């Protein structure tokens, strides 16, 4: 397909696909009440057409913003492209955002139209509507619980579609004329940044940004119209926008929406996708789930796992370092695949995976090695929302475990005098919405995007990402250490969900560790250890010894000056609602340094215990109280 980037938009691509595939090929598939429902490319186009004309009839005009909040579902895609067809732009919000966060985003992005999934999302907006004078309409998808609502802001998704159908009957050419008016440089979406260092900003991305990135991605990692993709992550994350909206419009593959978050992995197995993109948290969770299941497996299954995994790991080590496995290892790997790995991949829903991608944060080398050991072609990519998602990625014939691969076609990378990674491509964003100062800080004088990350380029052009420049720790010998290197190794343990490395210099390194409550809780139950709350579980001496053993395993792999000297277990689970994590699961180090200052000070001072007695105020205004004793363990 020949693409004129100056003219092409998502509505135009959708129209081309409807003409090309008609009603004969699935564009979207969603599961409801246990049954998969299919939406063809023609139905996709018709739904967008009705919604766009309905919005137009209500007064939606060029430049208006439409926010979408709820679970990933076909209606979310219909709404976003409909807004773009009507001359506006879309912004997806996290479905688990608090009412305050939702109101803040609607206000600072000047949103006047909202598509809300259900009563929960509608209530978040109505509770704060006095702060939102620009709000004109809230369109809800699911009616349940809203029958007695009489607010004039409300209308249903069905009513909007009916209005659009009537408008289409009156003006049959209107939709085509609206679509034809769109250009490649028009702003398509406002996409939230991760917000690891503060409030997420709104990156303005044009159709040209998004489509050029999709073309480059397809050149670096080809996909076809026969491929299946399962949408597992919020559309507010740029990676999901790329894989569920932009890339399928270009490549023609099918996007599948699970019924609920709880059934997602089971639904993944039913579909058996060929392509996946997920942040490291999901891959770490899958790897941890496998290891936890092995704890309760039969002796025969444990024997098979413990026999086959070392063979797979040795094979993975060869592949990840560019070496050809010896014949004996190839034969061993063949039998290990037949006896264990093939069935394991099928159990995980990864039996047909051709390209598994991970991005959004650093992936631990142990996790990468695990998936390559069982035969999953997991590849790292690196990028930023501000450059339409991707800067570098591994290629099938050149996966180097210590790097994030080569630049995508059309992307340039340089390392400045301070070691910062900088990039530019046709995906470079238009700026942050309403924040020219932040836009100026993000860009260099000659048009390169600053990443804030430290990195190096090797002779073949492969990029190695070290860590955030601001997060690098100084060791006792004066060398600099990226904390994520050790944090990722700690999180490979099935018992550890979070890890934050701090300290350095003469005081040594110390860590705050968050336990995986599900796994550790089961372990405690098997040991007949009683507890009532998370704080009770985290404070038990046996749990501290369990974590100490996991920390010791990691320390054995590190040089003396980089080993963890002391650690403490978080007395509560980290929560995005309290600002401790971003909505896509990354830790906010600066926030944690303030919230856990007392615990960090005790770790620095080498104390043995800390008495915690404090109130906690959540972002939604609710409060709680925690009283416990945190033990500080030396390793």
ABEGO torsion letter per residue (X at the ends): XBBBAAABBAAAAAAAAAAAAEAABBABBBBBGGBBBBBBAAAAAAAAAAAAAAAAAAGBBBGBBBBBBEBBBAAAAAAAAAAAAAGBBBBBBBAABBAAAAAAAAAAAGBABBBBABAAAAAAAAAAAAABAABABBBBABABGAAABABAABBBAAAAAAAAAAAAAABAAAAAAAAAABBAABBABBBBBAGAAEBBBBBBBBAAAAAAAAAAAAAABBBBAABBBBBABBAABAAAAAAAAAAAAAAGBBBBBBABAAAAAAAAAAAGBABBBBBAAAAAAAAAAAAAAAAABBAAAAAAAAAAAAAAAAAAAAAAAGBBBBAAAAAAAAAAAAAAAAAAAAAAGAAABABBBBBGBBBBAAAAAAAAAAGBBBBBBBBBAAAGGBABBBBAABBBAABAEBBBBGBBBBBBAAGBBBBBBAABBAEBBGBAAAAAAABBAAGBBBAGBBBBBBAAGBBBBAEBAAABBBBAAGBBBBAAAAAAAAAABAABABBBBBEEEAAEBBBBBBBBAAAAAAAAAAAGBBBABAAAAAABAAAAAAAAAAAAAAAAABBAAABBABBBBBABBBBAAAGABBAAGBBBAAAAAAAAAAAAAAAAAGBABBBBBBBBBBAAGBBBBBBBBBBBBBX
